[in-house]
Amino acid sequence: MSDAFLEPAGEIRVEKKIQKSRFIASVCLCDSEEDARERLKEIQNEHKQASHNCWAFRIGTDPAAEYSSDDGEPSGTAGKPILGAILRADVTNTLLVVTRYFGGIKLGVRGLIDAYASAASEALEAAGRVKKRQTKEYRFSIPYETSKSLEHLFTVCEVALPDQSLSYGEKIDVLCRVPLDFRIPFEETLEEWIQTGRAHRE
């Protein structure tokens, strides 16, 4: 199983009109259920006058936490189509709120499902996707003579540059995040360095 997963490349808001109703789809990046519910409250407060603020979110991987709400629309016509759009886009750590301002024309069950699904899908498509990796954090220190070996280890274990933090003093203090696919070889090498005095645990 790969440690890779997809997230929206950025946050975005897309608006469209369907049968005189305004649909505003907001894509938010969230790293926890608590974060998703806080962002949801913000959007609900922003659109207090809206007819509905229907939503779905998906957080994490293996397994992901998935929740949705019709927010007063007929059961199954809003939350599930929004969540379905998230699943089809294959993204996680995502909150998607579709706000509706009723325009006076009833859409019917099928019309509502199509409207919420299309608004959600268009917003996700506009947001784009970016590949991320699940990682594990490590903290340790090394003498300066081990720095070249550390650079090589980072390359072999595909540790991205933003996931490398080095502080230079009497020794080099290392804070890094290693992709889970490379956790075992990284830990084996680190343990060998510790046993031979080429690294020290923080």
Summary of the structure (lengths in Angstrom):
residues: 202
radius of gyration: 22.7
end to end distance: 30.5
largest distance: 75.0
contacts: 617
relative contact order: 0.18
helix: 38%
strand: 35%
